[in-house]
Amino acid sequence: MIAPPAEVRNTATPGLRRRNALKPQEFPSNFHHEPVLLAQTLALLAPAPGELFVDGTLGGGGHTEAILEAGARVIGLDQDPQALAFARERLARFGERFQAVRANFETVASVLDRLGVGQIDGALLDIGVSSWQLDAPERGFSFQENGPLDMRMDPDGPLSAADLVNTAPVDELIRIFREYGEESDARRIAHQIVHDREIRPLETTFDLVHSVEKVHPRRGRAHPATKVFQALRIAVNRELDVLQTALAAFSARLAPGGRLGVITFHSLEDRIVKNYFRTGSQKWLDRPEWPAPRRNPAFQFRLLTPKPAIASDEEEARNPRSRSAKLRAVVKTYVH
């Protein structure tokens, strides 16, 4: 992951970001969006009265609301103060059973320590950008409308997408587009961006779109900037690194019988979750060169989803963004 020098964090774009920033109390009309795979999530996590859950990606609070309605307590984490303000208002009726904390979910261990919580009965991670963030031009996640080239899930984070595209070496941009966007034409796009930024910094989402379209003119339904925007969002928010750290941190805090569910929206995330859960659910390891199977030191789970839960046809029709969602879940069976 790129480690930007201090000067990377101070381009001309922060002023543009500040002018377009929403105050925490100003909720977009689409903030209360439908949570994906809600029925499957409740069935697998099975929250019960008196249990304690952590929603590591609180967002609009849809999943947390359903867990609270089942009688459990919930600690909700989110990096975005606007999301926290909305969730506190929406879920105030649950009183002390709900607590919202501003934090990246990779820091769950320190959050729980600060709250005096040892173990939890369940947790949910709904990975990726929220629907309302995608639809808010001032957040800079979408190529559909013009706005500041930001993409930070934490609006106070040190590195924006504009910082990255305007300062990163061309080889780093190529790596980001290839690894995080699986963009086949990463090299040409990266060189075009470097060429364009030497003329004028790329400050808005449409600035970036125009650079990409010089390499890939728009044809058909798929937008040519889709993979580039995904890659930059992942890089800006360290999404894959954060996910790997968080999986271990949440697993360590699960009580015996505790359930962990993770919803992903693209193959890079899903691969990490699938491999982590599969490895952790194998009690024994065997290799041809070994005289006998050996106990797996990472064993701790029973796999609840041999195949991921996906949206029904009805949910896909109602909520098109659920099409790519996959839910995987495990239950803690062994404590090291």
C-alpha positions in Angstrom: 0.0 0.0 0.0 1.3 3.4 -0.9 2.8 5.4 2.0 2.4 9.0 0.9 4.8 11.7 2.1 3.4 14.6 4.1 3.1 16.8 1.1 0.8 14.4 -0.7 -1.9 15.3 1.8 -1.9 19.0 0.9 -3.0 19.5 -2.7 -5.4 22.1 -3.9 -8.4 19.8 -3.4 -8.9 19.9 0.4 -10.6 23.3 0.0 -12.9 21.9 -2.6 -13.7 19.0 -0.3 -14.6 21.4 2.6 -16.9 23.5 0.4 -18.9 20.4 -0.6 -18.8 18.6 2.7 -22.2 17.8 4.4 -22.7 18.6 8.0 -23.5 15.5 10.1 -27.1 16.7 10.6 -27.8 17.1 6.9 -29.0 13.6 5.9 -29.4 12.8 2.2 -32.9 11.7 1.2 -31.6 8.2 0.4 -29.8 7.7 3.7 -32.4 5.2 5.0 -31.6 2.6 2.3 -32.6 -1.0 2.4 -30.0 -3.3 3.9 -28.9 -6.1 1.6 -29.4 -9.8 2.5 -31.2 -8.9 5.7 -33.3 -12.0 6.0 -30.2 -14.2 5.4 -28.2 -12.2 7.8 -30.7 -12.6 10.6 -31.1 -16.3 9.9 -27.3 -17.0 10.1 -26.4 -14.7 13.0 -29.6 -15.5 15.0 -29.5 -12.6 17.4 -31.3 -13.3 20.7 -32.4 -11.2 23.6 -29.5 -10.3 25.9 -26.8 -11.1 23.4 -24.2 -8.5 22.4 -23.4 -7.8 18.8 -21.0 -5.5 17.0 -22.0 -4.0 13.7 -18.6 -3.0 12.3 -20.2 -1.1 9.4 -23.1 0.8 10.9 -23.9 3.0 7.9 -27.7 3.7 7.7 -28.3 1.3 10.6 -30.6 -1.1 8.7 -28.9 -4.3 9.8 -28.4 -3.0 13.4 -32.1 -2.1 13.6 -33.1 -5.6 12.8 -30.7 -7.1 15.3 -32.0 -4.7 18.0 -35.5 -5.6 17.2 -34.6 -9.3 17.9 -33.7 -8.2 21.4 -29.9 -8.1 21.2 -27.7 -5.2 22.2 -25.5 -3.6 19.5 -22.3 -1.6 19.4 -22.2 0.1 16.0 -19.0 1.3 14.5 -18.6 3.7 11.6 -15.9 6.1 10.4 -18.4 8.6 9.1 -19.8 11.2 11.5 -22.8 11.7 9.3 -23.7 8.0 9.4 -23.3 8.0 13.2 -25.5 11.1 13.7 -28.2 9.5 11.5 -28.0 6.1 13.2 -28.2 7.7 16.7 -31.3 9.6 15.7 -32.9 6.6 13.9 -32.2 4.1 16.7 -32.7 6.3 19.7 -35.8 4.4 20.7 -33.7 1.4 21.7 -32.0 3.4 24.5 -29.0 1.8 26.2 -29.2 -1.3 24.0 -27.6 0.6 21.2 -24.3 2.5 21.3 -22.6 4.2 18.3 -18.8 4.7 18.2 -16.8 6.5 15.5 -14.1 4.0 14.6 -12.7 2.0 11.7 -13.8 -1.6 12.3 -10.2 -2.8 12.2 -9.8 -1.1 15.6 -12.6 -3.2 17.2 -10.3 -4.6 19.9 -9.3 -1.2 21.2 -13.0 0.0 21.1 -14.2 -3.0 23.1 -11.3 -2.6 25.6 -12.3 1.0 26.1 -15.9 0.0 26.7 -14.9 -2.8 29.1 -16.2 -5.6 26.8 -14.4 -8.8 26.7 -16.3 -11.1 24.4 -19.2 -10.7 22.0 -21.9 -13.0 20.8 -21.9 -11.9 17.2 -20.7 -9.5 14.6 -21.5 -8.3 11.1 -19.3 -6.6 8.5 -21.1 -5.2 5.5 -18.0 -4.3 3.4 -17.8 -1.5 0.9 -19.3 1.9 0.2 -22.8 2.7 1.3 -25.5 3.4 -1.2 -26.0 6.9 0.1 -22.3 7.6 -0.2 -22.3 6.4 -3.8 -25.2 8.6 -4.6 -23.8 11.7 -2.9 -21.7 13.7 -5.4 -19.9 15.6 -2.7 -18.3 12.3 -1.4 -16.6 11.6 -4.8 -17.3 7.9 -5.0 -19.3 7.9 -8.2 -18.4 8.6 -11.8 -22.1 9.3 -12.6 -22.1 12.9 -11.2 -19.5 15.5 -10.8 -18.0 16.2 -7.4 -14.7 16.5 -5.6 -12.4 13.5 -6.2 -12.5 12.4 -2.5 -13.6 8.8 -1.9 -12.7 8.8 1.8 -15.1 6.8 4.0 -13.7 8.7 6.9 -14.0 12.4 5.7 -11.1 13.3 8.0 -8.8 10.6 6.6 -5.3 11.7 5.5 -5.4 10.7 1.8 -8.1 11.4 -0.8 -8.4 10.0 -4.3 -7.3 13.4 -5.7 -4.1 13.3 -3.5 -3.4 9.8 -4.9 -4.0 10.4 -8.6 -2.1 13.7 -8.5 1.0 12.6 -6.7 1.5 8.8 -6.9 4.2 7.6 -9.3 2.9 6.0 -12.5 4.1 2.5 -11.4 2.1 2.8 -8.2 -1.1 3.8 -10.2 -0.5 0.9 -12.5 -0.3 -1.5 -9.5 -3.4 0.0 -7.9 -5.5 -0.3 -11.1 -4.3 -3.9 -11.7 -4.5 -5.2 -8.2 -7.6 -3.5 -6.9 -9.6 -2.9 -10.1 -8.4 -5.8 -12.2 -8.1 -3.3 -15.0 -6.5 -4.9 -18.0 -5.4 -1.5 -19.5 -4.0 -0.2 -16.2 -0.7 1.0 -17.8 -2.3 3.2 -20.5 -4.8 4.7 -18.1 -2.1 5.4 -15.5 0.2 7.1 -18.1 -2.8 9.2 -19.4 -3.5 10.4 -15.8 0.1 11.4 -15.3 0.1 13.2 -18.6 -3.2 15.1 -17.7 -2.1 16.0 -14.2 1.0 17.7 -15.5 -1.3 20.1 -17.4 -3.8 20.6 -14.6 -4.5 18.7 -11.3 -7.4 16.2 -11.4 -9.7 17.7 -8.8 -13.1 16.3 -9.6 -14.7 12.9 -10.5 -15.3 14.1 -14.0 -11.7 15.1 -14.4 -10.8 11.5 -13.7 -13.5 10.2 -15.9 -12.3 12.3 -18.8 -8.8 10.9 -18.4 -10.0 7.4 -18.5 -12.3 8.1 -21.5 -9.3 9.3 -23.5 -8.0 5.7 -23.3 -11.4 3.9 -23.3 -14.2 5.9 -25.0 -17.6 5.0 -23.6 -19.3 2.3 -25.5 -22.2 0.1 -24.3 -23.6 -0.2 -20.8 -20.4 -0.6 -18.8 -18.8 2.6 -17.8 -15.0 2.6 -18.7 -14.1 4.2 -15.4 -15.8 1.6 -13.2 -12.7 -0.4 -12.3 -10.5 2.6 -11.9 -12.9 4.1 -9.4 -13.2 0.9 -7.5 -9.4 0.5 -7.4 -8.9 4.1 -6.1 -11.6 3.7 -3.4 -10.0 0.5 -2.1 -6.5 2.1 -2.1 -7.7 5.4 -0.4 -9.5 3.5 2.4 -7.0 0.6 2.6 -10.0 -1.7 2.3 -8.3 -5.1 1.8 -5.7 -4.5 4.5 -8.4 -3.4 6.9 -10.5 -6.4 6.1 -7.8 -8.9 6.8 -6.9 -7.2 10.1 -10.5 -7.0 11.1 -11.3 -10.7 10.5 -8.7 -11.7 13.0 -9.7 -9.0 15.5 -13.4 -9.9 15.4 -12.7 -13.6 15.5 -10.6 -13.2 18.6 -13.4 -11.5 20.5 -16.2 -14.0 19.6 -17.4 -16.0 22.6 -17.8 -19.8 22.0 -20.9 -20.1 19.9 -20.5 -16.5 18.6 -21.4 -15.9 15.0 -19.5 -13.7 12.5 -21.0 -12.7 9.1 -19.4 -10.8 6.3 -21.1 -9.3 3.3 -18.9 -8.5 0.3 -19.5 -6.9 -3.1 -16.6 -7.9 -5.2 -14.3 -10.8 -5.8 -11.2 -9.4 -4.1 -13.0 -9.0 -0.7 -14.9 -12.3 -1.1 -11.7 -14.2 -1.8 -10.2 -12.9 1.5 -13.2 -13.8 3.5 -13.7 -17.2 1.9 -10.1 -18.2 2.4 -10.0 -17.0 6.0 -13.2 -18.8 7.0 -12.3 -22.0 5.1 -8.8 -22.1 6.7 -10.3 -21.5 10.2 -12.9 -24.2 9.8 -10.5 -27.0 9.0 -9.6 -29.0 12.1 -7.0 -31.1 10.4 -4.5 -30.4 7.7 -3.0 -33.1 5.4 -0.3 -33.0 2.8 1.1 -35.8 0.7 4.6 -35.4 2.2 3.3 -35.8 5.8 3.1 -39.2 7.4 -0.2 -38.3 9.0 -2.6 -35.4 9.2 -1.8 -32.5 11.6 -4.0 -30.3 13.7 -4.6 -26.9 12.1 -3.4 -24.2 14.5 -5.9 -21.7 12.9 -8.9 -24.0 13.6 -11.7 -22.1 15.4 -14.9 -22.1 13.3 -17.7 -24.2 12.0 -18.6 -22.9 8.6 -22.3 -21.9 8.3 -22.2 -21.1 4.6 -20.4 -23.7 2.4 -21.6 -21.6 -0.4 -22.3 -17.9 0.1 -25.8 -16.6 0.7 -27.0 -14.4 -2.2 -29.9 -12.2 -3.0 -33.2 -13.6 -4.1 -34.7 -12.7 -7.5 -37.2 -10.5 -5.6 -34.5 -8.6 -3.7 -32.4 -8.1 -6.9 -35.5 -6.6 -8.6 -36.2 -4.4 -5.6 -32.5 -3.4 -4.9 -30.2 -3.8 -7.9 -27.1 -3.2 -5.8 -27.8 -6.5 -4.0 -26.9 -8.5 -7.2 -23.2 -8.7 -6.3 -23.6 -9.2 -2.6 -22.4 -12.4 -1.0 -22.8 -13.3 2.7 -20.5 -15.8 4.4 -20.8 -16.7 8.0 -19.1 -18.9 10.7 -19.7 -19.8 14.3 -16.9 -19.9 16.9 -16.4 -23.5 18.1 -12.9 -23.5 19.5 -11.0 -21.0 21.6 -7.2 -21.1 21.5 
